[in-house]
Amino acid sequence: MHPQKRFDQYRPFFVLGIVVAVWLFLPLVLKTFTRVSLFEIQAPIIVLDSYISDLQTFWSNRSHSKDQILAAGRNTASLIAQYSFSVQQNEYLRAEIRRLENLLKLSPMPGFRLEAARVAHRDFSGWWQRMVIRKGSNYGVSVGAPVVFSGGVVGRIVEVHRYTAVIDLVTSPTFRIAACVLGSDRPSSYQGGVNKTFQPPHGSVKFVSNDIYASSSRPVRLVTSALGDVFPPGITIGEITALEASTDGLFKTGDVRLDNKIGSLTEVTVLVPFRPLHTIAE
């Protein structure tokens, strides 16, 4: 074969090799800038697709009958009444906590501002499980901020851009958090697992005390711990459905069943701290 034809045949591979070599030797700052710039370019497309989906939902809801709308209104009124009572209870409990903090001269617990955000995109793979929301630094969202929903923990903010932010979900293998069994102050460690598509979400827990027992028929609730993390204590993570002795015999390890709604959430709540997260951790 003629040398020129041979070169033309393998030219795409030479070009790809040069591009990879250049990328490997680029400074880290330039790589980060390129990746962030690419995300910011894609962000309007992701957000636009989310708005179109909301518009489709709006017009599909318009097709509901009056009876269905009235039934939904009654259910909503019942929920509002329940939540109004819960708000009153929360205000009383907050006042009691402040009284005890002043009486015992304790440092106040970290305060958070609740920022509701719409989910714009989901990125589920074997390496991570993430969501993109339609709020970023323009609403004061910061890296490390906790994200929750009505069922408990959603995840943690890992990237913040101008109009969007990325959540590392509680189902992701890269997500870890200090935890404890409900009713116990002994800390343990929760980590997400490898969650396959169309299967119930799950994670794992380590360093559970030997005197705690759990099974699929009698699960125990796993909640966030105040030790070593920015999540407020007592937020539900999931249910421990199985426990077995670890290899050293000092603790137990087990499986954690998570809320099935995590993968289909359309709106979440970001806990934006009043103080910077590094000062809270200290």
HELIX and SHEET records of a PDB file:
HELIX    1   1 PRO A    3  PHE A   25  1                                  23    
HELIX    2   2 LEU A   28  ASN A   61  1                                  34    
HELIX    3   3 LYS A   66  LEU A  104  1                                  39    
HELIX    4   4 SER A  137  TYR A  139  5                                   3    
HELIX    5   5 ASN A  260  SER A  264  5                                   5    
HELIX    6   6 LEU A  277  ALA A  281  1                                   5    
SHEET    1   A 7 PHE A 112  PHE A 124  0                                        
SHEET    2   A 7 GLN A 129  ILE A 133 -1                                        
SHEET    3   A 7 ALA A 165  LEU A 169 -1                                        
SHEET    4   A 7 GLY A 152  VAL A 160 -1                                        
SHEET    5   A 7 PRO A 146  PHE A 149 -1                                        
SHEET    6   A 7 GLU A 267  PRO A 273 -1                                        
SHEET    7   A 7 PHE A 112  PHE A 124 -1                                        
SHEET    1   B 7 ARG A 176  VAL A 181  0                                        
SHEET    2   B 7 SER A 188  GLY A 192 -1                                        
SHEET    3   B 7 HIS A 202  VAL A 208 -1                                        
SHEET    4   B 7 LYS A 252  ARG A 257 -1                                        
SHEET    5   B 7 THR A 236  ALA A 245 -1                                        
SHEET    6   B 7 VAL A 220  THR A 224 -1                                        
SHEET    7   B 7 ARG A 176  VAL A 181 -1                                        
END                                                                             
